[in-house]
Amino acid sequence: MELWIPITIFAAFAQNLRFMLQKQLKATRLSTGGATFARFVFAAPLAILLVWALVAGGWRDLPGANLRFFSLAMIGGVSQIMATACVVALFASRNFTVGITLKKTETIQTALIAFLLLGETVSRWGIIAIVIGLAGVVLLADPPDRGSTTGWRARLFNRSSGLGLLSGALFGVSAAGYRGASLALGSGDFLIRAAATLVFVTLFQSLIMAAWLGWREPGQLGKVFAAWRTTALVGLAGVLGSLGWFMAFTLQHAAYVKALGQVELIFTFLTSWLVFRETTSRRELSGIALVIASIIVLVLVL
């Protein structure tokens, strides 16, 4: 088994845990911006500590950065902030399982964006796996209240679908940006490249979000730190997940990593059922089954 596969599965698990904690923050204490900021502000010190340990311990040398690195890392960082905000807002419209599944349109969008931004292509079987997963996502694109007068337009063009598609596109941009930034570093193996990229991105994101909240929602900054017991856990889950994603992006094409990352849906379904006590319809289960089938195809052919 190639190393990027277990790393991606771990990243998906950590990301699901982070979204679960962020949903609790959104539902009880914080605004969308506050819950999004919590994901970054506590992750930055942990990322710095990791790089310091690697360099000070003599295990790795700090790689040299360049303009391409900073440009792509900032593009990825801003895109991820906006995408995370979309997902947190999506929780108010659909249940936890459907909210996360709708954002999985990022898989096919990542393939297109990575081609445009980095010139990376996807194999025929890779495209088949991505399309199977997309079919599953389409089954999940219905609004929660469907009466007899609701037609296909309402099913495709609704707030939940729009947020899901937008978050998927933005996550696709961030994935391509992070892979490009990590590969642009002057030296080092996949671990130090991923960790160094993570440090810059989380610091940049924390500063951007702090400035935004200070301007638009000044009370939220205090609430984030007041709820530090939960927000710190969000940061820990976030830094573990991001490190996993960054390492996987360094080792493999972003589109393949995102496609395998749909294994998160298994963790999401269990979380929705066991933690939030939410119900899932047959249609939604069918969509999830197709997404899981796409993951199986991807793992077998790569």
The 8 nearest C-alpha neighbors of each residue, nearest first, counted from 0:
[[1, 2, 4, 5, 3, 298, 301, 299],
 [0, 2, 3, 4, 5, 301, 6, 250],
 [1, 3, 4, 5, 0, 6, 250, 247],
 [2, 4, 247, 6, 1, 5, 7, 250],
 [3, 5, 7, 6, 2, 1, 8, 0],
 [6, 4, 8, 7, 3, 2, 9, 1],
 [7, 5, 3, 9, 4, 8, 243, 10],
 [8, 6, 10, 4, 9, 5, 3, 247],
 [9, 7, 5, 11, 10, 6, 12, 4],
 [8, 10, 12, 6, 7, 11, 5, 13],
 [11, 9, 240, 243, 7, 13, 8, 12],
 [12, 10, 263, 14, 8, 9, 13, 260],
 [11, 13, 9, 15, 14, 10, 263, 8],
 [14, 12, 240, 16, 10, 236, 15, 11],
 [15, 13, 17, 11, 240, 16, 12, 10],
 [14, 16, 18, 12, 17, 13, 11, 267],
 [15, 17, 13, 19, 14, 18, 20, 12],
 [16, 18, 14, 20, 236, 233, 19, 15],
 [17, 19, 21, 15, 20, 16, 22, 14],
 [20, 18, 16, 22, 17, 21, 15, 23],
 [19, 21, 23, 17, 22, 18, 233, 16],
 [22, 20, 18, 24, 23, 19, 34, 17],
 [21, 23, 25, 19, 24, 20, 18, 26],
 [22, 24, 26, 20, 21, 25, 27, 19],
 [25, 23, 21, 28, 22, 27, 26, 29],
 [26, 24, 29, 22, 23, 27, 30, 34],
 [25, 27, 23, 24, 22, 28, 29, 91],
 [26, 28, 24, 25, 23, 29, 22, 30],
 [29, 27, 24, 25, 26, 30, 222, 226],
 [28, 30, 25, 33, 24, 34, 27, 31],
 [29, 31, 33, 32, 25, 34, 28, 219],
 [30, 32, 34, 33, 87, 84, 88, 35],
 [33, 31, 35, 30, 34, 36, 84, 212],
 [34, 32, 30, 36, 29, 35, 31, 219],
 [33, 35, 37, 31, 36, 32, 29, 21],
 [34, 36, 32, 33, 38, 37, 84, 31],
 [35, 37, 33, 38, 39, 34, 208, 32],
 [38, 36, 34, 230, 35, 39, 40, 33],
 [37, 39, 234, 36, 35, 233, 237, 40],
 [40, 38, 42, 37, 36, 205, 41, 201],
 [41, 39, 205, 42, 37, 43, 36, 38],
 [40, 42, 234, 231, 43, 39, 44, 37],
 [41, 43, 234, 238, 39, 45, 40, 44],
 [42, 44, 201, 46, 45, 202, 41, 40],
 [45, 43, 47, 46, 42, 48, 41, 40],
 [46, 44, 48, 42, 47, 43, 49, 238],
 [45, 47, 49, 43, 198, 48, 44, 42],
 [48, 46, 44, 50, 49, 45, 198, 51],
 [47, 49, 45, 51, 46, 50, 52, 44],
 [48, 50, 46, 52, 47, 51, 45, 53],
 [51, 49, 53, 47, 52, 48, 194, 54],
 [50, 52, 48, 54, 49, 53, 55, 47],
 [53, 51, 49, 55, 50, 56, 54, 48],
 [52, 54, 50, 58, 56, 59, 51, 55],
 [53, 55, 59, 51, 57, 56, 52, 60],
 [56, 54, 52, 57, 51, 53, 58, 59],
 [57, 55, 54, 53, 58, 52, 59, 51],
 [56, 58, 54, 55, 59, 53, 60, 52],
 [59, 57, 53, 56, 54, 60, 55, 52],
 [58, 60, 54, 53, 57, 61, 191, 187],
 [61, 59, 54, 62, 187, 58, 57, 191],
 [60, 62, 54, 59, 63, 191, 187, 195],
 [63, 61, 186, 185, 187, 184, 60, 64],
 [62, 64, 185, 184, 186, 61, 65, 187],
 [65, 63, 184, 68, 185, 62, 66, 69],
 [66, 64, 68, 67, 69, 63, 184, 183],
 [65, 67, 69, 68, 70, 64, 71, 183],
 [68, 66, 70, 65, 69, 71, 183, 180],
 [69, 67, 180, 65, 183, 66, 71, 70],
 [68, 70, 72, 66, 67, 71, 73, 65],
 [71, 69, 67, 73, 72, 68, 66, 74],
 [70, 72, 176, 74, 180, 73, 68, 69],
 [73, 71, 75, 69, 180, 74, 70, 177],
 [72, 74, 76, 75, 70, 71, 69, 77],
 [75, 73, 71, 72, 76, 77, 176, 78],
 [173, 74, 76, 176, 72, 78, 73, 77],
 [77, 75, 73, 79, 78, 74, 200, 72],
 [76, 78, 80, 79, 74, 75, 73, 81],
 [79, 77, 169, 75, 81, 173, 76, 80],
 [78, 80, 82, 76, 81, 77, 173, 170],
 [81, 79, 77, 83, 78, 82, 84, 76],
 [80, 82, 84, 78, 79, 83, 85, 77],
 [83, 81, 166, 79, 85, 169, 84, 80],
 [84, 82, 86, 80, 85, 81, 79, 87],
 [83, 85, 81, 87, 82, 86, 35, 31],
 [86, 84, 82, 88, 83, 87, 166, 162],
 [85, 87, 89, 83, 88, 84, 82, 166],
 [86, 88, 84, 89, 90, 85, 31, 83],
 [89, 87, 85, 86, 90, 91, 31, 84],
 [90, 88, 86, 92, 91, 87, 98, 85],
 [89, 91, 88, 92, 87, 93, 98, 95],
 [90, 92, 89, 88, 93, 87, 94, 26],
 [93, 91, 89, 90, 159, 94, 88, 158],
 [94, 92, 98, 90, 91, 97, 89, 95],
 [93, 95, 97, 96, 98, 90, 277, 92],
 [94, 96, 98, 97, 271, 90, 99, 93],
 [97, 95, 98, 99, 268, 267, 94, 271],
 [96, 98, 100, 99, 94, 95, 101, 93],
 [99, 97, 95, 101, 96, 100, 93, 89],
 [98, 100, 102, 97, 101, 96, 95, 103],
 [101, 99, 97, 103, 102, 98, 96, 136],
 [102, 100, 163, 103, 98, 99, 136, 97],
 [101, 103, 163, 167, 104, 100, 99, 166],
 [104, 102, 105, 100, 101, 106, 167, 99],
 [103, 105, 167, 106, 102, 107, 164, 101],
 [167, 106, 104, 103, 108, 171, 168, 109],
 [107, 105, 109, 257, 104, 258, 108, 103],
 [106, 108, 110, 109, 105, 129, 104, 111],
 [107, 109, 105, 111, 110, 106, 168, 171],
 [110, 108, 171, 112, 106, 254, 107, 111],
 [109, 111, 254, 107, 113, 108, 112, 114],
 [112, 110, 114, 108, 109, 113, 115, 107],
 [111, 113, 109, 115, 114, 110, 116, 108],
 [114, 112, 116, 117, 175, 110, 115, 111],
 [113, 115, 118, 119, 111, 112, 117, 116],
 [114, 116, 112, 113, 118, 117, 111, 119],
 [117, 115, 113, 114, 112, 118, 175, 176],
 [116, 118, 113, 114, 119, 115, 179, 175],
 [117, 119, 114, 115, 116, 113, 120, 112],
 [120, 118, 114, 117, 113, 121, 252, 115],
 [119, 121, 114, 118, 122, 110, 113, 252],
 [120, 122, 125, 126, 123, 119, 110, 254],
 [123, 121, 125, 124, 126, 120, 127, 301],
 [122, 124, 126, 125, 127, 121, 128, 120],
 [125, 123, 127, 126, 122, 128, 300, 297],
 [124, 126, 122, 128, 123, 127, 121, 297],
 [125, 127, 129, 123, 124, 128, 130, 122],
 [128, 126, 124, 130, 125, 129, 131, 123],
 [127, 129, 293, 125, 131, 126, 130, 297],
 [128, 130, 126, 132, 127, 131, 107, 133],
 [131, 129, 133, 127, 132, 128, 126, 134],
 [132, 130, 134, 128, 293, 133, 129, 289],
 [131, 133, 290, 293, 129, 135, 130, 134],
 [132, 134, 130, 136, 135, 131, 129, 137],
 [135, 133, 137, 131, 132, 136, 130, 138],
 [286, 136, 134, 289, 132, 133, 290, 138],
 [135, 137, 133, 139, 138, 134, 101, 286],
 [138, 136, 134, 140, 139, 135, 133, 286],
 [139, 137, 286, 135, 136, 140, 282, 283],
 [138, 140, 136, 137, 283, 141, 286, 97],
 [139, 141, 137, 138, 160, 155, 154, 136],
 [142, 140, 154, 139, 143, 155, 138, 160],
 [141, 143, 144, 154, 145, 140, 157, 159],
 [142, 144, 145, 141, 93, 92, 94, 159],
 [145, 143, 142, 146, 141, 149, 154, 147],
 [146, 144, 149, 143, 142, 147, 141, 148],
 [147, 145, 148, 149, 144, 150, 143, 142],
 [146, 148, 149, 145, 150, 144, 151, 153],
 [147, 149, 146, 150, 145, 153, 151, 144],
 [150, 148, 146, 147, 145, 153, 151, 154],
 [151, 149, 152, 153, 148, 154, 147, 145],
 [150, 152, 154, 153, 155, 149, 156, 141],
 [151, 153, 155, 154, 150, 156, 149, 157],
 [154, 152, 156, 151, 155, 150, 157, 149],
 [153, 155, 141, 151, 152, 156, 142, 140],
 [154, 156, 152, 153, 140, 157, 151, 160],
 [155, 157, 153, 152, 154, 160, 161, 158],
 [158, 156, 160, 159, 153, 161, 155, 154],
 [157, 159, 161, 160, 162, 156, 92, 142],
 [158, 160, 162, 161, 157, 163, 92, 89],
 [161, 159, 163, 157, 162, 158, 140, 164],
 [160, 162, 158, 164, 163, 159, 165, 157],
 [161, 163, 165, 159, 160, 164, 85, 166],
 [162, 164, 102, 101, 160, 166, 161, 165],
 [163, 165, 167, 161, 166, 162, 160, 104],
 [166, 164, 162, 168, 167, 163, 161, 169],
 [165, 167, 82, 169, 163, 168, 164, 85],
 [105, 168, 166, 102, 164, 170, 104, 165],
 [169, 167, 171, 165, 166, 170, 105, 108],
 [168, 170, 172, 166, 78, 171, 82, 167],
 [171, 169, 173, 167, 172, 168, 79, 82],
 [170, 172, 109, 168, 174, 169, 105, 173],
 [173, 171, 169, 175, 170, 174, 176, 75],
 [75, 172, 174, 176, 170, 78, 171, 175],
 [175, 173, 171, 177, 176, 172, 170, 253],
 [176, 174, 113, 178, 172, 173, 177, 179],
 [175, 177, 75, 71, 173, 179, 174, 178],
 [176, 178, 180, 174, 179, 175, 72, 75],
 [179, 177, 248, 175, 181, 180, 176, 249],
 [178, 180, 176, 182, 177, 181, 183, 175],
 [181, 179, 68, 177, 183, 71, 72, 178],
 [182, 180, 178, 183, 192, 179, 184, 177],
 [181, 183, 179, 180, 184, 178, 249, 192],
 [184, 182, 180, 68, 181, 179, 185, 67],
 [185, 183, 64, 182, 181, 186, 63, 62],
 [184, 186, 63, 62, 64, 183, 187, 65],
 [187, 185, 62, 184, 63, 188, 192, 61],
 [188, 186, 62, 191, 192, 189, 60, 185],
 [187, 189, 190, 191, 192, 186, 59, 193],
 [188, 190, 192, 249, 246, 191, 193, 187],
 [191, 189, 193, 192, 188, 246, 194, 187],
 [192, 190, 194, 193, 189, 195, 188, 187],
 [191, 193, 189, 195, 190, 181, 194, 187],
 [192, 194, 245, 246, 196, 190, 191, 195],
 [193, 195, 197, 191, 196, 192, 190, 50],
 [196, 194, 198, 192, 197, 193, 191, 50],
 [197, 195, 193, 199, 194, 198, 181, 200],
 [196, 198, 194, 200, 195, 199, 201, 193],
 [199, 197, 195, 46, 196, 201, 200, 47],
 [198, 200, 202, 196, 197, 201, 203, 195],
 [199, 201, 203, 197, 202, 198, 76, 204],
 [200, 202, 43, 204, 203, 198, 199, 39],
 [203, 201, 205, 199, 204, 200, 43, 198],
 [204, 202, 200, 206, 201, 205, 199, 207],
 [203, 205, 201, 207, 206, 202, 200, 208],
 [204, 206, 40, 202, 208, 39, 203, 207],
 [207, 205, 209, 203, 204, 208, 210, 202],
 [208, 206, 204, 210, 205, 209, 203, 211],
 [207, 209, 211, 205, 210, 206, 36, 204],
 [210, 208, 206, 212, 211, 207, 213, 205],
 [209, 211, 213, 207, 208, 212, 206, 214],
 [212, 210, 208, 214, 213, 209, 215, 207],
 [213, 211, 216, 215, 209, 214, 217, 210],
 [212, 214, 217, 210, 211, 216, 209, 215],
 [213, 215, 211, 212, 216, 217, 210, 209],
 [214, 216, 212, 213, 211, 217, 210, 218],
 [215, 217, 212, 218, 219, 213, 214, 211],
 [218, 216, 213, 219, 212, 220, 214, 215],
 [219, 217, 220, 216, 221, 222, 213, 212],
 [218, 220, 222, 221, 217, 33, 216, 223],
 [221, 219, 223, 222, 218, 217, 212, 224],
 [220, 222, 224, 219, 223, 218, 225, 217],
 [223, 221, 225, 219, 220, 224, 226, 218],
 [224, 222, 220, 226, 221, 225, 219, 37],
 [223, 225, 227, 226, 221, 222, 220, 230],
 [224, 226, 222, 227, 223, 221, 228, 220],
 [227, 225, 224, 223, 228, 229, 230, 222],
 [228, 226, 230, 224, 231, 229, 225, 223],
 [229, 227, 231, 226, 230, 232, 225, 224],
 [228, 230, 232, 227, 231, 226, 233, 20],
 [231, 229, 227, 233, 232, 37, 228, 226],
 [230, 232, 234, 233, 227, 229, 228, 41],
 [231, 233, 235, 229, 230, 234, 236, 228],
 [234, 232, 230, 236, 231, 17, 38, 235],
 [233, 235, 42, 41, 237, 38, 231, 232],
 [236, 234, 232, 238, 237, 233, 42, 231],
 [237, 235, 233, 239, 17, 13, 234, 238],
 [236, 238, 234, 240, 235, 239, 233, 241],
 [237, 239, 42, 241, 235, 240, 236, 242],
 [240, 238, 242, 236, 237, 241, 235, 243],
 [239, 241, 10, 13, 243, 237, 14, 238],
 [242, 240, 244, 238, 243, 239, 237, 245],
 [241, 243, 245, 239, 240, 244, 238, 246],
 [242, 244, 10, 240, 246, 241, 245, 6],
 [243, 245, 241, 247, 246, 242, 10, 248],
 [246, 244, 193, 248, 242, 247, 243, 241],
 [247, 245, 249, 193, 243, 248, 244, 189],
 [246, 248, 3, 244, 250, 249, 245, 251],
 [249, 247, 178, 245, 251, 250, 246, 253],
 [248, 250, 246, 247, 178, 189, 251, 181],
 [249, 251, 247, 248, 3, 246, 189, 252],
 [252, 250, 248, 249, 247, 253, 256, 3],
 [253, 251, 254, 255, 248, 256, 119, 250],
 [252, 254, 256, 248, 255, 174, 257, 175],
 [253, 255, 110, 257, 109, 256, 252, 106],
 [256, 254, 258, 257, 253, 252, 259, 251],
 [255, 257, 253, 259, 258, 254, 260, 252],
 [256, 258, 260, 254, 106, 255, 259, 253],
 [259, 257, 255, 260, 106, 256, 261, 254],
 [260, 258, 261, 256, 257, 294, 262, 255],
 [261, 259, 257, 262, 258, 11, 263, 256],
 [260, 262, 263, 259, 258, 264, 257, 294],
 [263, 261, 260, 264, 265, 259, 8, 11],
 [262, 264, 11, 261, 266, 265, 260, 12],
 [265, 263, 267, 262, 266, 261, 268, 100],
 [266, 264, 268, 267, 263, 262, 269, 291],
 [265, 267, 263, 269, 264, 268, 270, 12],
 [268, 266, 264, 270, 265, 269, 96, 271],
 [267, 269, 271, 265, 270, 266, 96, 264],
 [268, 270, 272, 266, 267, 271, 273, 265],
 [271, 269, 267, 274, 273, 268, 272, 266],
 [272, 270, 275, 268, 269, 277, 274, 95],
 [271, 273, 276, 269, 270, 277, 274, 275],
 [272, 274, 270, 276, 269, 271, 275, 277],
 [275, 273, 270, 276, 271, 272, 269, 277],
 [274, 276, 271, 277, 272, 273, 270, 95],
 [277, 275, 272, 274, 273, 271, 278, 270],
 [278, 276, 275, 272, 271, 279, 94, 95],
 [277, 279, 276, 280, 272, 271, 94, 275],
 [278, 280, 283, 284, 277, 281, 96, 282],
 [279, 281, 283, 282, 284, 278, 285, 139],
 [282, 280, 284, 283, 285, 279, 286, 287],
 [283, 281, 285, 280, 284, 286, 138, 139],
 [282, 284, 286, 280, 285, 281, 139, 279],
 [283, 285, 281, 287, 286, 282, 288, 280],
 [286, 284, 288, 282, 283, 287, 281, 289],
 [135, 287, 285, 283, 138, 289, 284, 288],
 [286, 288, 284, 290, 289, 285, 135, 291],
 [289, 287, 285, 291, 286, 290, 284, 292],
 [290, 288, 135, 292, 286, 291, 287, 132],
 [289, 291, 132, 287, 293, 135, 292, 288],
 [290, 292, 294, 288, 293, 289, 287, 295],
 [293, 291, 289, 295, 294, 290, 288, 296],
 [292, 294, 128, 132, 290, 296, 131, 291],
 [293, 295, 297, 291, 292, 296, 259, 298],
 [296, 294, 292, 298, 297, 293, 299, 291],
 [297, 295, 293, 299, 294, 298, 128, 300],
 [296, 298, 294, 295, 300, 299, 128, 301],
 [297, 299, 295, 296, 301, 300, 294, 259],
 [300, 298, 296, 297, 301, 295, 294, 124],
 [299, 301, 297, 298, 296, 124, 125, 295],
 [300, 298, 299, 297, 125, 124, 296, 255]]
